[in-house]
Amino acid sequence: MRARIYQPSRNAMQSGVAKTKTWILDYGQASSRDIDPLMGWTASGDTQSQVRLSFDSKEAALAYAEAHGIEVTVSEPNSRKPIVRAGGYGENFATNRRVPWTH
């Protein structure tokens, strides 16, 4: 069975980086999904595709995959540059500003 190890990206709706420090092992789909003729829902007999394992490090995830004989593909995360201004948020309200603060 094929699996993917990756580090999740941050939520697009938030600026924080919570839940992005762990590494995830997701199993791939072994069989295609079928459509139930009565209800129209999609169904699959593959329960491994629902499993998601979390690890503290990439090495721990690789060790788990190797111990259980799982073929893995590792996706390295794209690092992002932190956005840190010199003065920070308080700079907006500093009394020594060169130009007056306006809306």
Secondary structure, DSSP 8 states (H G I E B T S, - for coil): -EEEEE-----TT-SS-TT-SSEEEEE--SS--EE-TTT--EE-S--GGG-EEEESSHHHHHHHHHHTT-EEEEE----------SS-GGGGG-TT-SS----
